[in-house]
Amino acid sequence: MPRSTFRNLLNKAFTSGSRRRVRGGRVTRSQLNLDSLEERVVLNNVTWTGNAVDIHNHAIPNWSDFRNWRTLSVPKPGDDVFFTANNANPNSIVDAP
């Protein structure tokens, strides 16, 4: 499709709601309608890093500490959790609800 034809189609699609047309001596206004989509829940893949430490540089292996996760967020119910071989702290304590 030539670029000018594509541009004309886009102009018609996005400006039809504000353009006035004369038909049979009357001025009419086109109306755009929007449909709402259903809600979607997207589950995360979260990876344990074990990077959380206290002020004495001791590991904090709790799941509830956001610093132990690559995404910097604690996993939620339904999330997939991954443990890789090169974690700073391979031990973990599941203290999340």
C-alpha positions in Angstrom: 0.0 0.0 0.0 1.5 3.4 -1.0 2.4 5.6 1.9 -0.1 8.3 1.0 -3.0 5.8 0.9 -2.0 4.5 4.3 -1.8 8.1 5.7 -5.3 8.8 4.3 -6.7 5.8 6.0 -5.1 6.8 9.3 -6.4 10.3 8.9 -9.9 9.0 8.3 -9.8 6.6 11.2 -8.5 9.1 13.8 -10.2 12.3 12.7 -13.7 11.0 11.9 -14.9 11.8 15.4 -14.2 15.5 15.1 -14.9 16.1 11.4 -18.3 17.6 10.3 -20.0 16.4 7.2 -22.8 17.9 5.2 -25.4 15.5 4.0 -28.6 16.6 2.5 -28.2 20.1 3.8 -27.6 18.9 7.4 -24.4 19.1 9.3 -23.7 15.8 11.0 -21.0 14.7 13.3 -19.4 11.2 13.3 -19.0 9.5 16.7 -16.2 7.2 17.7 -17.1 4.3 20.0 -14.8 2.6 22.4 -15.2 -1.0 23.7 -13.8 -2.0 27.0 -11.7 -5.1 27.2 -11.9 -7.7 29.9 -9.5 -7.6 32.8 -6.4 -9.6 32.5 -4.1 -10.9 35.3 -0.5 -11.2 34.2 1.6 -13.5 36.3 5.3 -12.8 36.8 8.4 -14.9 36.6 10.5 -13.9 39.6 14.1 -15.1 40.2 15.8 -15.5 43.5 19.1 -13.6 43.8 19.7 -13.8 47.6 21.4 -10.4 47.5 19.8 -9.0 50.7 22.2 -8.4 53.6 22.0 -6.6 56.9 24.3 -3.9 58.1 26.9 -6.5 59.2 26.9 -8.0 55.7 25.0 -11.2 56.9 22.6 -12.7 54.4 18.9 -12.2 54.9 17.3 -15.2 53.3 13.7 -14.2 53.7 11.3 -14.3 50.8 9.6 -11.2 52.2 12.7 -9.1 51.6 12.3 -7.5 48.1 16.1 -7.2 47.7 16.3 -11.0 47.3 14.5 -10.9 44.0 15.7 -9.8 40.6 12.5 -7.8 40.0 12.9 -6.1 43.4 9.4 -7.2 44.3 8.2 -10.1 46.5 6.5 -12.9 44.5 2.7 -12.9 44.7 0.4 -16.0 44.7 0.5 -17.6 41.2 3.9 -16.2 40.3 6.5 -18.6 39.0 9.7 -18.6 41.2 13.1 -19.6 39.8 16.3 -20.4 41.5 19.5 -20.3 39.4 22.8 -22.0 40.2 24.7 -18.7 40.7 22.7 -17.1 43.5 24.5 -15.0 46.1 22.7 -17.0 48.8 21.1 -20.3 47.7 19.3 -20.7 51.0 15.9 -19.2 51.5 13.2 -18.9 54.2 9.6 -18.9 53.0 8.1 -16.3 55.3 5.6 -14.8 52.9 1.9 -15.5 53.4 
